[in-house]
Amino acid sequence: MSSVVRAHAHAHAHTHTHTHLHMRARTISAGQEYELPYPLQKGAGDEEDAWAIKNGNGWTVLKLRFVLVQAEIERQVRDAGSFGTCAGYSFSRVMTTGLHEKYGIVCDPRKIFEKIEALCPCWEGHETELILGEWNKMHATPGAAIEDVDQHQRYNVKVEYTKITSFQEARAEMERQEALKLLMLCTMSTDQQGHELHAVALRSTAPGGKMEAVNSWGAIQAVVEIVEANFCYAIRFDPLITAATKSGGVQIACPPVREMFSRRVQEHDNKRKKAEQASAGTDSDD
């Protein structure tokens, strides 16, 4: 987000940007325009950033404060409102988690959902995978670029994905995703008339051979159990950054995968390989 201040006739405007480190001031003359710099967004409780706009007499005529309230973001991304947008909300959650864990990039899931609304039809839950196809077609366009919460950099992100129709295979894959701290898209059946199929974000395996998923109905069933009876399919989701820009549209190098994430992948794959070898050895002994 950027804003432009226009100084009106017979007046001057001063813009002051306050942070806990410094304060900057800039004077603009009547008729001139000045694009305000991107604000920093910090967690609730931290000292706020603000733009203070003053007139020629030094009086503050407008002050804009910027504070990122994580709880509000979480609440809004959990609440799909109308049932038909559940796939878009689940996509936004899975994408946000993937970028954070894989690349260390913090994004606002609400803004990702807004892009889904603008670029991809928000199909019902049973067509979740179609959103991924539409997203990949549009991901390289300027309107699909995902910006970080500080609005300093933007990323074009393609998704590599695999549809899994077997419940047991999906649960085995969820064990891997859980170790990597990632989520998976999932379409489940419901008893809601007119919305018999619903999209959620798988977050973990659960005792009794089950899985748990984050829902998108606000306070209603915030976490749902996924069992073989209500499972339709899951989608393994891997975000790949294909381009990156900084403020002003300047191209920059794509960020690398976090070292800790790569270590998690290697560690889990090694454990799985050893388990498979042990199982094969047991079978040969029999």
N, C-alpha and C positions, 0 to 999 in steps of 0.2 A: 504494500500500500504506500502511495506517496500522496502528498497534498501540496497544493500551490497556493501561496498567499499573494493576493493582489493588493497593492496600496492604492486607496481611493484618492481622488483629487483633493488638494489642500491638506494632505495628511502624510505622515510618515509612519512606517511600521518597523518595529524591532522584533526580531524573533530570537528567543533565548531557548537553547536546548540544555536542560539540566540532567546531569547524571551524578552518581555518587563519586565520580572521578573528576568531573570538570563541568564548566559552563561556557557556552559559546554564544556570541551575540552577532547579529547581522542587521544592518540598516538598509531598507529599500525605500526608494523615492516614489512619489506619486506616479501611478501608471505602470510601475515595474512589477515583475513577477519573480518569485523565488520559490524553488521547489524545496520543501522541507526535507531534511535527511530522514532516513529510516529510523524509527525508534528501536530501542532495545526492549525486549519483552522478558520480564523476569518472573520468577515464581511468586505466588501470593505470600505476602509478609515481607518481601524484600523491598528495599527503598525504590520508589517508583521513578521512572523517567517521565519527562513532560516537555511539551512545547508551550512556552509562555509568549504570547503575542501582545506587544505593547504599542501604544500610539506615541505621537511625538512628545507628549507631555510625560511619558514614562508610566502611564497608567496601564495596567494589564486589562486588555479587552477580551482575551480568550486564553484559556489554559486547557490543554489536552493532555490527559494522563494515560499512560499505557502500563497495564499490569496483566500478565498472563495468569488467569485463574484456571489451573489444571482441572479442578473438580468440575467446573462448568463445561469445559471441553469434553470431559469424560461423560457427563450427563447427556449432553446434546448428541454425541456420536452414538450413545446407547439407545436413543429414542428415535425410531424410524418414522414415527407419526403414522402416516398411511402405510398399510401393509405392503403396497407395491414397491416400496423403496428399500426393502430389507437387503437385497443383494448389493445395492450401492453402499449402504452403511457397513455391511460386513466387509466388502472390498476395501473401504476406507480404513477400517480398523486393521485388517491384515496388512495392507500396504504400509501404514504408519509404523506398525511393529517391525516389519521387515526392514525398512530403511533405518530405523533406530538401532536394531541389533546388528545388522550386517555392516552398515556404513557409519553408525554413530550420528546420524542426521535426525534431528528432532523436527517433526512437522505437525501441523494442525490438521487432524483428520476431518474437521468440518470443511476445510478448504478443498481437501481432496474430494470429498463428497460433492461439493459444488461443481467441480470439474466433471465428475461422473454425470451429474444432472445435465450439464451443458453439452457434453461430448458424446455420451452414450445413453441410449434409452434404458431406463431403469426397469428391466424386466422383472417378472415375478421370480420367486425363489427357484423354481424348477429350471430356469434358464440362466443360472448364475454364470456358467462358463461362457455364455455369449457376451457378457459384459467384458470379460477378459479379452476376447477376440476384438471387440470394438475398441477397447482401450489401446491395444497394441497397434491398431491401424492409425490411431490419432496421437500416439504418445510423443512423436517427434515434432508436433506442431507447437507453436509458442503458447497457445491456450492450454496445453496439457502440462506445461512445466510446473513442477511442484517446488515451492519455495520453503526454506526453513522458517522456524518461528521468529527468528530475528530479521527475516526478510533481507538477508545479505546475499544469498545465493539461491539459484534455481536449478532444478535437475529434470531432465527428460528421462523417464523411467519405463523400460519395457519389462514385461512379465513373462518369465518362462513358467509354464504350468503343465501339470499332468492330472488328468481326471482319474479318480480311483473309485470303482463301483463296488468293490468287495469290502464289506465291513471289517473283516479280519485284516486285510491288507492296509486299510485306512488306519486302523488302530496301531498296527506295527509302524506305519509311517509317522503317526502322531507321537510315538515314543521318541523318534528321531527329532521331530520338530520341537518337542518339549525340551529335549536336551539342548537344542540350539536357541531356546526361548522364542520360538516363532509360533505363529498361528496358521491354521489352514481354513480355507473356505469349506463350507458344508451345506448341502441342501437336505432338509429333513421333512418328513410328513407331519402334519398337524391335524387337529380335530376342529380347526377354525373354518367355518363355512365360508366358501369363497376364497379361502387362502389355504388350500390343502397342502401346499408345498411352501417351505419357508427357508430363507438363507440365514445362517449363523456363522460365527467364527470359532472353530475348534481351538481350545486352549490347552487341553491336557487329557491324558488317560485317567481312568477312575477305577476304583475297586470293583470287582465283580465282572470284569471284562467290558466295562463301559467306557464312554468318553464324556467329557464336559465341554460345553460351548457357551460363549458369551452371546447373549441374545440382544435384540435391538428394539425391545418393546418398553424401554424406560424401566420403571420400577416393577413391571409385571414380568415374572419369571426371568430375572436378570441373568441367571445361569440355568441352562437346561441340560438334562441328561440325554446322551445319544446312545441308543442301543440298536441292535440289529433290526428290531421291528420298525423303528422310525427313521432309520438311516436310508438315504437315497444314494448319495455319492459325496465324495470329498474331492478337493482340489489342492494339490501341493503347489505352493506359490513361492516363486523366487524372483525378487525384484532385481533388475540389472540397470544400472545407470549408464545411459548411452551418450549423454552430453551434459555439460554444466556451464553455467554463466554466473557472473557476479553483477552487482548493481551497475546499470548502464548497458547491459546486454553484452558485456565483454566475455568472450569464451575463455574458460579456464579448464585445467585438467580435471578429469573425472576423479572423484575421491577413491582411494583404495579400500578394499574390504578390510575391516578391522582385524588386527592380528589375533585378538582374543576370540573372535568369531571363527576365524580359520582354525585355531587350535581346537575349538569345540567340535568343529566338523571332523577334523582328523582323529580326535580322541574317540568320538562316537563311532566313526567308521571302523576304527581299529577294534573297538569292543565288539561290534557286530561281526566283524570278520573272524575274530577269535571264537565267538559263540557258534558261528556256522561251522568252523573247523572242528570244534569240540563235538558238535552234534553229528557231523559226518563221521567222526572217529567212533562215536558210540554206535552209530548205525552199522558201521563195518564190523564192529566186535560182535554185534548180534548176528 
